[in-house]
Amino acid sequence: MWGDMVLLTELIYQGNCADEKTKNAIKEAVLKYLSRIKDDIDRSICPGRNCRVDNINVVCGSNQKRRSTVYIQRLAKRQTTYARVTFDIATLFDLSKTSSQEAFNISLPLLTAISDRLAKDVENGSLDINGFTLERGAYQTSNNTHLKCPLHYKRDGYKCSD
């Protein structure tokens, strides 16, 4: 079975994220935005490919907790609470007709193009949520991609096995 090539992404919203209701509202707002742009991404960036966003997670934090990114470290000096939204930008890493290098050369530009689209939309306010702000630097992606296997499968080279 083929796995997914994945690019880890995060948004850091500044604001008071104090409870599950707020976390769910943030998650729903991000999901609503992603559903609005899905058809455009399928048409313009990933025609005939399975590109998607998976594993959306919202974590509320404050400056008393350990920081995992440089942005959160800078944020802690100005703001006491934030909501960190993480998700994977993913596409199938299919090696059935290509080498691993060719599959990488096909998949990476797709993930990068989706990430660039999200960064542009963050900049123009498309991901703003009432009561929360996204400042410059609030959208980040990992510098590296990784292969992710479906649940109950483990990575075996570039494939996923039981």
N, C-alpha and C positions, 0 to 999 in steps of 0.2 A: 504494500500500500504506500502511496506517496503522501508525504507530509505537506505542510505549508511553509513557505518562506514568510517570515514574520518580522515586522519592524515595530518595536515597542514605542509607544507614543504617550505623552502626558500633557495635560492642561492643568495649570494652577490658578484656580479662582480665588481671589481675595474676598473675604467676607465671613460672616458669622455662620459657620456650619456646625450646629450644635446637636442635631438629633437625626434619627433615621428618616423622618419626614423630609427634612431638608436635603439629605443625601439622595433620597429617591427622586425628589423634584429636580435636582441637578442631573441625575442620571437620565431621567425622562426627557429633559431639555436637550441633552446631547444626543440621545437616541432619535428624537424628533428631527433635529438638524441632519443627522446622518441619513435618515430615511428620505428626507427632502432631496439630498444630493445623490442618492444611490443610482438612480436612472441615468443621470448625467455622467457619472463616473463610469458606469457600465458602457455607455455609448461612446464617450470621448477618450477615456484612458484605457479601459479594459474590455474592448469588444471581444466577445467570445471567450473570455477568461473569467475565472471565479475569484474576483477581488471582493474583499469585504472587511468589515471591522468586527472584531470579536473581543470577548473578555473585558467588557467595560466594568470598571471598578471605581468606586468613589470612596475616598478616605478623608475624614476630617482631621485636621491637625491644629496644633498651636505651637508657639515658639518654645514650649517646655519640652517638646519631643525632639528626638534625633532627626536631623535633616539628611535627606538622601540626594538632594541636588543642590547645585550652586544657587539656582534661582530661589529655592526655599530658604537657603541661608541668608540671602539678601533680603528676602521678604520678611524674615523674622525680625529684622531690625526696625521695620516700619509697621508691621501688621501682626496682630497676635493670633489670628485664626485664618485658615484657608481650607479649601477643598481641593484635593488632588484627584484628578480623573485620569486613570490610565486605561489604555486599550491597545490592542494589536491591530495593525494594518496587515492583512494577510492575502496571499494568493497561492494557489496550488503550485507546488514544486514538482512538476511532472517530468520525469526522465524517460518516459516511454519512447520518445522519438528523438531525444537529444542527449548530449553529454551533460555532466553536472555543470561544467563551465558555461555551456550554451544556455542551460536552464537558468543559471544564475544571471547571465547577461540579458535574458528575457524578463525575469521576475523583478530584479532590482530596479530598473527604470519605472516599472509600473508602481511599485511601492513608493518610490521617490516622487513620482508625479502626483500620487494621491496625497502624500505628505505635503507637497508644495501647495496643492489646492487647499488643504486644511489650514496651512499657515496663512495663506492669502485671506481666507474667510475669517480667521481669528483677527487679522489686521483690520478688516473692514467691518467688524462687529457682528458677523453672522452667528457667532457662538456666545454672544453676551447673554447673561441670565439676570433677571431682575434681582437686585440685591447683591450681586457679585460682579467683580470686575476682572478683566483679563488685561494685564499690562504687557508692554513689550517684554519679550523673553518668557512669557507665561506658557508658550507652546514649545515643546521640545520633543525630539525624537532621539532614539538611541543611535550611536554611531555605527552600530553593527546590526546585521540581520541574523536571525537564527532559524533553524529548522524546528518546527513544532509538530508533534504527532498527535493524532486524535486520542481521546481518553482510552485507557487500557492498552495502548500501544507504546512501544519504546523505540527510540531512535536506533537504527542499525545502518550506519553510514549515512547515505542520503535517502534511505527508505525507512518505513515504520513497520515493525514486526509485532506480532502478538506477544 
